[in-house]
Every structure is written in structure tokens, then in C-alpha cells.
Amino acid sequence: MHDASDYEEFLDKWRGRWPEWRIAQSFVAPFQRARAEAWFALLQEFTDAAWGGDDPTPGIAKLGWWQDELRGWAKGARRHPLGIDLHKLPAPWPSLAAALTPLQAARETVRSGEAAAVSALAETLRPCADAIDACERALFGETTIEPSNVGDVARQHPNNSEGIVLTALYTLWASADAPDPVRHADRARALIAAWPQPAAVRPRRVYDALIRKRLHAIVVGKGLAPLSPWATLWTGWRAARR
């Protein structure tokens, strides 16, 4: 395959899980829409590798490859199609590469599904959350953040915790075939209670709002169905106004 078709394949994988984004992206600036899809698809690749499957070994290998790939982006090199546009942007890619290690370390706790583990996960995933937040400020804000300054950014904005959001994403997909929906409803309820403050950048605020809305659906027993068009419009509009 060529890069263009590979690129669309990875985007379609993410779009398949989030069909409502077609509507929600109306609240994102047009020049950021393609970038947002590539970015969220990239994060999905990370969490699928770190937490998917019964055997962690393939995921560990994939994350190791991604660490090398992200370090290459910082030097202007690229192999993966999701980096076609992203790798040209001045985000702190080496910090994100380093953050994939705690992502893998959280695997068993994330997969346990225990509601009581949510607060511990927020701490375990903090380095990953900080790196994601710094990248998103660089990708969707107006600030260039050097890798050495990621810690400073995190200290200035302590209320953002994408670790909670990443755990929420896994909870959504795990709930789809769960034999024990009550357990996932308890986890969803705990995640909603621990939800971070609205993010600094609009694409993340809109996406987070969709994720949280789907968590509410799990709590009330509605399962993993995408939001209706009207619910998507209302949710996206409210998130964009914050």
C-alpha cells in the first residue's frame, strides 16, 4: 500500500469507533480537523498496543517500535503513515516516546476493571498524561513546547489528567463484550467522578465530552452505542464554548 491508503486505513479504524466525530468536528477549526483525527488515531494505536489482547508481548514490541518512531519525528524522520503531517509539527515527541513506558506499566491495573483503581491509575499514568497534554498544547494551541519544558507545563496545569480519559477509552471498549455490565458501570461511575477539568484546547474538549457522554450511557445500562446526532451536537457545542 501507499502512504495515503495506509493513512486512511488507520483513520478509518478510529472513525469506526467514533462515528459521531463527523458531526462533532464541526466545532473544531477547519484547519485542525485532519490533525485532530490523526492525533486521536495515534493515541488509539498506543492504548490498543499497551492494553489490548490477552498476551502483552506483541504490545510491548509495538510500543518499543513507536518509541523509536516518535524519537525519529523529533529529527524530521518518519515511517508510520499517521505521522505524514504530525511529524512536521514542533511537538515534544521525545517526551511522548518516554511516556509510553508507564502506559504499558498500567496494563494490569487498567484491565482489572476495578473502580477502586481509578485514583491509582491517575498517578501511574501521570507522565503519559503530562506528555499528551504538552503535545496537544503544541498541536492545537499557539505554543511550541520543548521536551525539557514538559514538566513545567504539567506543573502549571495540574488539573488536566488524560490518564483518566485514556482509562475511560479502554473501559468503553471493554464494556462492549463484558459478561458483567455492573462492574463496568461502577468503573464508568468512578471515572466520571474523577474527570479532569476541561482541557486547554478545543479538539480535546470536544472529544473528552463525547467520551464522558458515552460513560454516562454505560452507567445507565445503554451500552456502547454511538451518541445520536442531536446528542452529539449538544455535547460538542457545550464543550466548544468552555
Backbone as a ProteinNet text record, in pm:
[ID]
protein_1_A
[PRIMARY]
MHDASDYEEFLDKWRGRWPEWRIAQSFVAPFQRARAEAWFALLQEFTDAAWGGDDPTPGIAKLGWWQDELRGWAKGARRHPLGIDLHKLPAPWPSLAAALTPLQAARETVRSGEAAAVSALAETLRPCADAIDACERALFGETTIEPSNVGDVARQHPNNSEGIVLTALYTLWASADAPDPVRHADRARALIAAWPQPAAVRPRRVYDALIRKRLHAIVVGKGLAPLSPWATLWTGWRAARR
[TERTIARY]
83.4	0	86.5	29.1	95.5	61.4	137.7	116.1	-27.3	-82.3	-214.8	-321.3	-317.3	-417	-394	-268.8	-238.6	-292.2	-271.6	-317.1	-467.7	-541.8	-687.4	-731.3	-657.4	-692.9	-685.1	-580.9	-567.9	-673.9	-702.4	-807.6	-943.3	-970.1	-1098.4	-1116.2	-1008.5	-1015.2	-1065.4	-1013.2	-1058	-1199.3	-1227.4	-1361.1	-1468.1	-1431.8	-1527	-1573	-1486.3	-1523.4	-1594	-1568	-1624.1	-1695	-1801.6	-1872.1	-1932	-1959.8	-2018.3	-1919.9	-1790.8	-1693.7	-1721.8	-1782.5	-1816.6	-1901.6	-1986.5	-2068.6	-1994	-1930.9	-1866.2	-1752.6	-1687	-1574.5	-1618.7	-1748.7	-1798.5	-1759.5	-1731	-1695.3	-1544.1	-1469.9	-1324.1	-1286.7	-1187.9	-1144.9	-1111.7	-1154.9	-1132.7	-987.9	-892.7	-753	-699.2	-773.6	-729.4	-797.3	-893.7	-974.9	-895.4	-822.4	-742.6	-635.2	-575.7	-472.6	-530.2	-651	-714.5	-742.3	-793.4	-820.3	-692.1	-585.4	-459	-406.3	-418.7	-369.2	-447	-578.1	-658.1	-642.7	-625.5	-598.3	-463.4	-366.3	-234.8	-244.4	-315.6	-331.1	-403.8	-498.3	-567.8	-471.7	-377.1	-277.7	-196.1	-163	-84.4	-161.4	-286.9	-362.6	-398.6	-426	-452.9	-330.1	-212.6	-90	-62.2	-81.8	-47.5	-144.4	-273.4	-375.4	-458.8	-445	-527.6	-469.4	-554.3	-510.4	-477.9	-483.8	-454	-304.3	-226.8	-80.6	-18.4	53.4	110.1	232.1	291.9	419.9	414.8	315.6	312.3	298	219	200.3	328.9	406.6	534.8	625.5	627.2	710.3	661.9	529	473.5	508.2	496.7	527.9	675.8	762.5	904.8	930.7	859.4	871.9	824.1	711.6	657.3	752.2	819.9	915.6	1025.5	1076.2	1177.6	1120.1	995.6	931.8	915.9	869.3	847.8	979.8	1082.1	1213.4	1260.3	1225.6	1259.1	1183	1056.9	979.6	1049	1108.9	1177.9	1297	1345.4	1460.3	1418	1286.8	1238.4	1220.5	1242.8	1226.7	1089.5	1037.8	906.5	893.5	827.4	794.3	642.9	576.6	434.9	347.9	242.3	158.7	86.2	55.3	-12.3	75.8	202.5	293.1	312.7	238.9	258.2	259.1	160.3	154.4	203.1	171.8	204.3	354.9	435.4	578.4	645.8	579.4	636.6	612.3	527.1	486.5	577.9	603.5	702.1	645.5	600.2	552.1	667	657.1	764.6	757.1	787.7	775.7	863	986.9	1065.8	1000.7	934	864.9	748.7	678.7	570.1	625.7	740	803.4	835.3	891.9	925.3	801.1	690.2	565.7	497.9	539.6	477.6	515.6	624.3	664.3	564.2	526.2	421.7	285.9	260.9	137.2	131.5	241.6	248.7	243.6	308.5	313.1	174.9	81.4	-53.6	-144.9	-95.3	-179	-268	-209.6	-287.7	-391.8	-354.9	-449.5	-565.5	-534.5	-639.5	-733.4	-676.4	-756.3	-835.8	-799.6	-870.7	-1016.6	-1042.5	-1179	-1227.9	-1142.1	-1184.7	-1205.2	-1320.1	-1348.3	-1252.1	-1211.5	-1123.9	-984.7	-949.5	-815.5	-801.3	-910.2	-906.3	-808.6	-810.3	-720.3	-574.7	-546.2	-409.4	-365.6	-457.3	-425.2	-389.7	-459.7	-431	-286	-234.5	-95.3	1.2	-29.5	58.2	73.2	-37.4	-37.9	-5.1	30.4	57.6	165.7	280.4	380.7	325	242	180.5	82.1	1.9	-95.6	-26.5	82.7	156	211.3	264.7	322.1	213.8	98.7	-12	-61.3	-77.2	-124.3	-27.3	101.6	201.1	197.1	182.1	173	48.6	-63.3	-186.5	-180.1	-114.3	-96.8	-12	85.5	169.2	94.9	14.7	-53.6	-174.3	-245.4	-373.2	-377.2	-271.8	-263.7	-171.1	-107.6	-15.9	120.7	151.6	274.5	362.1	489.2	587	647.5	638.6	685.6	804.2	918	1035.9	1022	1080.8	1072	1117.8	1217.2	1268.3	1169.5	1068	971.4	838.9	827.1	700.5	662.4	759.5	732.4	682.4	737.4	692.9	548.2	513.9	376.9	281.6	321.9	236.4	214.1	317.3	302.4	213.2	215.5	132.1	-14.6	-40.2	-177.1	-206	-211.3	-221.1	-357.2	-460	-593.7	-622.4	-537.7	-560	-499.9	-578.4	-528.9	-583.8	-512.2	-555	-545.4	-475.5	-471.7	-610.7	-694.5	-833.3	-907.1	-883.4	-952	-907.1	-778.2	-729.2	-792.2	-802	-866.2	-1013.4	-1076.5	-1216.8	-1233.3	-1141.7	-1149.7	-1142.6	-1049.6	-1040.5	-1167.9	-1221.8	-1344.2	-1459.1	-1468.2	-1573.6	-1562.9	-1443.2	-1429.2	-1442.5	-1391.9	-1402.5	-1547.4	-1628.4	-1768.1	-1851.7	-1802.7	-1882.8	-1920.2	-1824.9	-1849.5	-1842.1	-1865.9	-1847.2	-1958.7	-1921.2	-2024.6	-2081.8	-2013.4	-2055	-2072.5	-2186.2	-2204.3	-2204.5	-2243.1	-2245	-2104	-2008.1	-1869.6	-1819.8	-1851.3	-1808.4	-1885.8	-2010.6	-2086.4	-2023.2	-1974.9	-1907.5	-1778.6	-1703	-1579	-1613	-1714.9	-1755.2	-1796.3	-1868.4	-1912.6	-1791.4	-1692.5	-1571.8	-1491.5	-1487.5	-1416	-1484.1	-1615.8	-1689.8	-1662.3	-1658.9	-1634.1	-1493.5	-1398.6	-1259.2	-1224.3	-1323.7	-1298.1	-1220.8	-1122	-1040.3	-1116.2	-1057.9	-1111.3	-1105.9	-1189.3	-1186	-1045.9	-1008.6	-874.4	-855.4	-729.2	-694.9	-730.8	-734.2	-753.8	-888.5	-949.7	-1087.4	-1102.9	-1015.9	-1036.8	-1042.9	-957.2	-959	-1085.8	-1130.6	-1252.6	-1372.5	-1381.5	-1494	-1486	-1368.9	-1351.8	-1379.5	-1325	-1348.7	-1496.7	-1568.8	-1712.1	-1786.6	-1746.3	-1807.8	-1778.5	-1653.6	-1614.7	-1695.1	-1704.2	-1776.9	-1925.3	-1982.1	-2123.1	-2145.7	-2053.3	-2066.2	-2050.9	-1965.7	-1955.1	-2089	-2156.8	-2288.4	-2385.4	-2374.7	-2461.7	-2436.1	-2309	-2277.5	-2334.9	-2326.8	-2377.8	-2526.7	-2602.3	-2747.2	-2787.7	-2687.8	-2717.6	-2747.3	-2707	-2736.3	-2626.5	-2515.6	-2409.9	-2326.1	-2263.4	-2159.2	-2209	-2335.8	-2387.9	-2341	-2307.9	-2269.3	-2380.7	-2343.7	-2442.7	-2530.8	-2651.6	-2739.5	-2688	-2728.6	-2684.4	-2717.9	-2836.9	-2874.2	-2791.9	-2769	-2685.9	-2542.8	-2493.9	-2359.2	-2349.3	-2447.1	-2447.4	-2448.5	-2535.7	-2547.5	-2420.1	-2365.6	-2244.4	-2126	-2110.3	-1999	-2008.6	-2128.3	-2147.8	-2111.2	-2158.3	-2129	-1979.2	-1913.3	-1769.3	-1690.6	-1732.4	-1659.4	-1669.6	-1777.7	-1798.7	-1716.4	-1659.9	-1587.3	-1453.9
-120.9	0	125.4	232.6	359.6	429.3	529.7	602.7	654.4	708.4	768.9	666.6	548.6	446.7	389.1	373.7	330.8	431.9	557.5	665.8	658.8	644.3	636.2	512.1	404.1	281.3	302.1	367.9	394.2	493.6	594.6	689.3	620	532.9	463.5	373.3	318.1	235.2	318.7	441.2	530.4	582.1	620.1	669.7	563.9	437.2	330.5	323.9	363.5	366.5	496.4	601	732.5	793.4	730.6	785.8	923.1	954.8	1085.1	1200.5	1169.1	1276.6	1351.1	1284.6	1350.1	1474.3	1469.1	1583.6	1672.1	1611.3	1687.6	1775.5	1733.3	1812.4	1947.5	1967.4	2097.5	2208.2	2169.5	2266.6	2283.6	2222.5	2234	2318.1	2402.5	2486.2	2399.1	2439	2355.1	2313	2400.4	2365.8	2266.5	2243.4	2148.4	2012	1997	1874.8	1751.7	1759.6	1645.2	1612.9	1715.8	1697.6	1627.7	1666.5	1606.4	1457.9	1424.2	1283.5	1201.2	1251.6	1178.5	1162.4	1267.2	1263.1	1163.2	1167.7	1075.9	932	913.2	779.1	728.3	818.1	781.6	734.8	810	771	637.2	611.9	484.2	369.8	392.2	289.2	257.4	360	338.7	256.1	294	223.5	81.8	63.8	-71.5	-160.7	-106.5	-184.3	-213.2	-113.5	-128.3	-218.2	-210.4	-274	-378.8	-392.2	-488	-628.6	-727.8	-866.4	-931.6	-1064	-1138.1	-1151.9	-1148.3	-1159.9	-1021.5	-972.6	-837.6	-827.4	-940.8	-937.9	-861.9	-887.2	-810.2	-660.1	-623.8	-482.1	-415.9	-487.8	-433.4	-404.7	-498.1	-478.5	-359	-345.9	-233.4	-100.6	-94.9	30.6	64.9	-36.3	-11.1	47	-6.1	48.6	192.9	219.4	355.3	451.7	407.6	496	538.6	443.6	478.3	571.8	545.1	627.8	772.1	791.9	927	1002.5	933.1	999.1	1040.9	960.1	996.6	1119.2	1133.2	1251.7	1378.8	1373	1490.9	1531.2	1437.1	1464.1	1482	1482.1	1501.9	1374.9	1258.4	1130.5	1072	990.7	930.5	801.1	701.9	577.7	553.2	580.6	546.4	649.6	604.2	699.6	801.2	769.4	867.6	990.1	977.3	1089.9	1178.3	1152.1	1228.4	1378.8	1425.9	1567.9	1593.9	1504.2	1528.6	1546.2	1466	1467.7	1600	1678.2	1806.9	1916.1	1888.2	1989.5	1986.4	2102.2	2111.2	2069.7	1947.5	1894.9	1822.4	1803	1734.4	1583.1	1534.3	1392.3	1302.6	1340.6	1252.1	1230.2	1331	1315.8	1218.1	1223.9	1129.3	987.5	973.5	841.9	784.2	864.8	818.2	781.3	849.1	827.3	695.9	628.7	501.4	390.1	407.9	307.4	298.5	410.2	399.2	356.9	384	336.8	183.8	120.1	-26	-76	-2.7	-45	-48.1	29.6	37.2	-73.8	-160.4	-258.2	-340.1	-404.3	-495.4	-419.7	-302	-224	-175.6	-131.5	-86.1	-201.6	-315.7	-430.2	-494.1	-463.1	-522.3	-478.3	-357	-306.4	-261.9	-261.7	-226.3	-75.7	-36.2	106.1	169.7	93.9	148.1	182.4	130.2	151.9	282.6	356.3	476.1	580.2	607.9	710.2	668.4	540.2	492.1	503.1	476.9	487.4	629.9	725.3	865.1	898.7	844.2	870.8	792.3	665.4	583.2	642	694.1	745.2	894.5	955.3	1099.3	1138.2	1066	1104.8	1100.5	1000.1	990.2	1104.3	1132.9	1241.9	1375.7	1399.1	1525.1	1540	1429.5	1435.4	1458.9	1393.5	1412.7	1556.3	1608.2	1746.3	1844.4	1823.7	1913.2	1905.8	1784.8	1770.1	1840	1825.7	1887.4	2039.1	2092.2	2237.9	2284.7	2204.2	2240.3	2221.1	2113	2081.7	2170.2	2207.1	2276.7	2414.6	2451.2	2584.4	2669.8	2763.6	2851.4	2852.3	2741.8	2736.9	2622.4	2649	2544.4	2502.4	2374.2	2324.6	2232.4	2266.9	2183	2064.1	1948.2	1832.2	1861.6	1946.7	1977.1	2058.4	2115.5	2200.6	2130.8	2002.9	1932.5	1931.4	1909.5	1908.7	2043	2152	2285.7	2308.4	2264.2	2278.7	2201.4	2080.9	1998.4	2063.9	2124.8	2190.1	2313.9	2380.3	2499.4	2463.8	2340.5	2299.3	2162.9	2157.2	2028.8	1962	2030.5	1972.2	1883.5	1889.1	1806.5	1668.6	1565.2	1428.9	1339	1335.7	1248.6	1101.9	1071.8	934.2	881.9	965.7	927.8	903.6	989.4	978	851.7	821.5	700	576.6	575.6	464.3	454.3	569.1	570.4	506.4	535.7	476.8	324.8	273.5	128.6	71.2	139.2	92.7	84	181.4	178.2	53.8	26.2	-87.7	-219.5	-225.8	-349.7	-380.9	-277.1	-297.6	-358.9	-352.6	-396.4	-544.3	-626.7	-770.9	-821.2	-731.9	-767.5	-858.1	-968.1	-1052.4	-991.6	-888.6	-827.5	-677.3	-632.3	-489.5	-403	-458.7	-380.3	-335.2	-423.8	-390.2	-273.3	-276.2	-167.3	-39.3	-52.6	65.8	130.6	48.7	102.5	175.1	115.6	180.6	310.8	309.1	430.3	539.3	502.7	599.4	661.6	579.1	628.7	721.7	689.6	774.9	909.8	909.8	1035.9	1122.9	1060.2	1135	1194.3	1127.2	1173.6	1255	1288.5	1352	1482.2	1506.1	1628	1753.8	1866.2	1994.6	2002.3	2085.7	2096.5	2129.2	2063.4	2080.1	2218.9	2251.4	2384.9	2402.6	2293.6	2305.5	2247	2307.2	2270.9	2128.9	2078.8	1940.9	1840.9	1857.2	1767.8	1786.5	1908.8	1931.8	1862.9	1874.4	1813.8	1660.9	1605.7	1459.7	1407.3	1474.9	1433.3	1433.8	1532.7	1541.8	1422.2	1377.9	1260	1135.5	1123.8	1008.5	1005	1119.1	1124.6	1093.7	1142.3	1115.4	965.8	898.9	754.5	681.3	731.6	671.7	677.7	791.3	805.2	700	670	569.3	431.9	401.2	273.7	268.9	380.5	386.5	352.6	401.5	378.7	255.9	175.4	48.9	53.6	162.2	174.4	117.4	77.3	14.4	112.3	60.5	135.7	205.5	214.7	273.7	417.7	459.4	599.1	694.8	818.4	919.4	950.1	991	1033	1164	1196.9	1324.3	1444.9	1448.6	1563.1	1567.6	1451.3	1447.4	1489.6	1448.9	1488	1638.9	1696.8	1841.6	1917.3	1877.2	1945.3	1930.2	1809.5	1782.2	1858.8	1855.4	1925.5	2075.4	2130.3	2274.8	2320	2248.2	2284.9	2278	2172.2	2157.1	2267.6	2307.2	2409.4	2546.1	2571.5	2702.8	2723.9	2619.5	2631.7	2701.6
0	0	0	-49.1	-44.4	87.7	120.3	244.9	257.2	148.6	154.5	192.6	132.8	165.2	303.8	345.4	482.2	582.9	551.2	638.3	658.5	550.3	559.7	635.8	623.5	695.1	846.6	892.4	1035.7	1083.4	1002	1039.3	1044.7	948.4	944.6	1066.3	1115.4	1236.9	1354.5	1367.1	1474.5	1447.4	1324.3	1289.4	1314.1	1294.5	1316.9	1461.3	1552.9	1694.3	1732.2	1655.3	1688.1	1567.6	1520.2	1402.9	1430	1556.9	1587.6	1567.5	1553.6	1530.5	1400.3	1304.4	1177.1	1201.7	1304.2	1342.1	1441.1	1539.6	1646.8	1595.1	1487.9	1438	1381.5	1366.6	1323.7	1421.5	1546.6	1649.3	1662.8	1571.3	1567.4	1446.1	1460.5	1348.4	1226.6	1107.5	988.6	968.5	996.3	971.4	1073.9	1182.9	1284.8	1273.6	1186.7	1184.9	1143.6	1035.2	991.7	1093.8	1150.9	1253	1376.2	1415.9	1533.1	1509.1	1391.9	1362.6	1366.9	1306.4	1307.1	1448.8	1529.2	1666.7	1750.9	1745.4	1826.4	1777.4	1646.6	1594.8	1644.7	1655.2	1706.7	1851.5	1935.1	2074.8	2085.8	1996.8	1996.7	1967.6	1876.1	1847.9	1972.8	2049.9	2171.5	2273.8	2300.9	2403.5	2358.8	2230.2	2180.6	2199.8	2171.6	2188.4	2335.3	2420.8	2562.2	2636.8	2603.3	2686.7	2617	2487.6	2415.1	2416.9	2391.2	2379.4	2511.8	2513.9	2636.2	2660.9	2555.3	2566.4	2550.4	2651.4	2641.4	2550.5	2513.3	2441.7	2309.5	2221.8	2096	2120.4	2220.8	2250.6	2297.3	2376.8	2422.8	2303.6	2208.8	2089.3	2007.7	1994.6	1918.5	1984.4	2116.3	2185.6	2173	2175.8	2154.4	2016.6	1916.3	1781.1	1778.8	1844.5	1846.5	1916.6	2019.3	2086.2	1990.1	1912.5	1812.3	1706.7	1666.4	1563.6	1611.2	1733.4	1785.8	1801.9	1842.2	1851	1712	1612.4	1474.7	1428.9	1471.6	1434.5	1481.2	1598	1652	1564.6	1483.1	1396.6	1250.8	1226.8	1090.6	1010.9	1073.3	1003.3	1034.3	942	963.2	884.5	947.9	878.6	879.3	990.5	1002.7	930.9	860	785.4	871.9	998.2	1083	1109.9	1083	1103.8	982.3	873.9	749.9	777.4	851.6	885.7	1027.8	1119.1	1259.6	1282.6	1215.2	1247.1	1209.9	1126	1085.5	1189.4	1286.5	1383.6	1505.6	1565.8	1674.7	1810.2	1821.4	1949.1	2019.8	2150.7	2226	2209	2090.9	2059.5	2147.2	2182.4	2269.8	2407	2459.2	2587.5	2575.3	2462.1	2439.7	2426.2	2360.2	2347.9	2485.6	2572.5	2707.4	2787	2758.8	2834.2	2799.4	2692.9	2657.4	2755.2	2828.7	2928.6	3042.5	3108.3	3211	3155.7	3027.7	2966.8	2970.9	2934.3	2939.4	3083.3	3174.8	3315.1	3378.9	3324.5	3381.2	3330.6	3245.6	3176.5	3270.6	3367.9	3451.9	3534.6	3582.9	3662.3	3576	3455.6	3364.3	3329.8	3299.8	3257.8	3371.2	3493.9	3607.7	3612.7	3564.6	3565.7	3701.1	3800.9	3936	3948.3	4001.3	4018.4	4117.8	4219.2	4322.7	4269.9	4152.2	4097.6	4021.9	4005.7	3922	3975.2	4104.2	4159	4144.7	4162.9	4145.7	4000.2	3907.9	3766.3	3727.1	3786.2	3754.4	3786.5	3894.5	3932.2	3843.9	3819.7	3735.8	3596	3545.7	3408.7	3399.1	3510	3506.5	3405.7	3398.1	3297	3154.8	3128.2	2995.4	2974.4	3078.2	3068.6	3045.5	3116.7	3101.4	2960.6	2906	2771.3	2667	2683.8	2590.1	2595	2716.6	2731.8	2665.7	2686.5	2627	2474.3	2420.1	2274.3	2221.2	2291.9	2242.9	2249.5	2348.4	2352.3	2234.4	2195.1	2080.6	1948.3	1939.2	1813.2	1786.6	1894.2	1875.8	1940.1	2010.4	2067.5	1984	2048.2	1976.9	2044.3	2112.9	2191.1	2144.7	2125.3	2099.3	2231.9	2263.2	2392.5	2369.5	2425.5	2415.8	2511.3	2477.8	2566.6	2709.2	2724.3	2857.9	2940.5	2875	2946.2	2975.6	2939.9	2960.4	3107.3	3196	3339.3	3387.9	3334.6	3373.6	3331.2	3211.3	3163	3253.8	3292.4	3378.5	3513.9	3567.8	3699	3690.1	3576	3558.9	3536.3	3487.5	3453.9	3518.2	3651.5	3721.5	3712.4	3664.4	3665.5	3545.7	3445	3327.4	3350	3332.6	3351	3242.2	3130.1	3021.9	3060.6	3171.7	3219.8	3250.4	3309.6	3336.5	3205.3	3107.8	2979.2	2905.7	2908.3	2844.3	2907.9	3039.8	3109.5	3070.4	3053.8	3012.6	2875	2783.7	2649.9	2657	2736.3	2749	2810.6	2911	2976.9	2877.2	2786.9	2685.5	2598.6	2545.9	2453.8	2529.2	2652.6	2730.1	2765.6	2777.9	2817.1	2705.9	2583.4	2469.3	2478.5	2520.3	2527.8	2671.4	2766.4	2907.2	2958.2	3027.7	3088	3215.7	3268.4	3394.8	3376	3320.4	3292.8	3418.4	3532.6	3656.2	3693.9	3675.5	3708.3	3623	3494.6	3407.2	3436.3	3479.8	3519.5	3642.4	3735.9	3854.7	3815.3	3723.9	3676.8	3605.7	3520.8	3449.4	3546.6	3650.4	3751.2	3822.3	3854.4	3921.5	3830.7	3702.7	3607.5	3592.6	3585.9	3576	3698.5	3816.2	3940	3942.7	3877.4	3877	3753.5	3672.9	3542.4	3558.6	3471.7	3482.8	3442.6	3475.2	3431.7	3278.8	3216.3	3069.1	3018.5	2911.2	2855.7	2795.9	2769.9	2719.8	2573.2	2496.4	2351.3	2311.4	2211.9	2177.6	2124.8	2035.5	1989.5	2104.4	2204	2319.2	2401.9	2420	2497.7	2432.3	2300.4	2229.7	2238.2	2214.6	2220.5	2361.7	2462.4	2600.9	2634.8	2583.7	2612.4	2553.7	2434.8	2375.4	2458.8	2502.8	2584.2	2713.7	2778.5	2904.8	2884.4	2775.9	2747.2	2728.4	2663.8	2645.4	2779.2	2867.8	3001.8	3074.3	3062.8	3125.2	3070.6	2942	2882.4	2944.5	2972.7	3037.5	3178.4	3248.9	3386.2	3390.5	3293.2	3294.5	3213	3172.8	3108.2	2960.4	2891.9	2748.9	2659.6	2719.3	2640.5	2561.7	2455.1	2383.7	2257	2235.4	2112.6	2096	1973.3	1949.5	1990	2017	2051.6	1930.5	1957.7	1849.2	1789.9	1668.5	1609.7	1697.7	1756.5	1839.8	1968.4	2028.5	2149.2	2117	1999.8	1958	1938.6	1871.7	1850.3	1982.9	2071.8	2200.4	2283.1	2286.5	2363.7	2306.5	2173.9	2111.6	2128.2	2116.6	2130.1	2271.7	2370.5	2508.9	2537.8	2485.7	2508.8	2441.1	2321.6	2246.8	2310.7	2385.9	2446.9	2573.5	2630.8	2757.3	2739.2
[MASK]
++++++++++++++++++++++++++++++++++++++++++++++++++++++++++++++++++++++++++++++++++++++++++++++++++++++++++++++++++++++++++++++++++++++++++++++++++++++++++++++++++++++++++++++++++++++++++++++++++++++++++++++++++++++++++++++++++++++++++++++++++

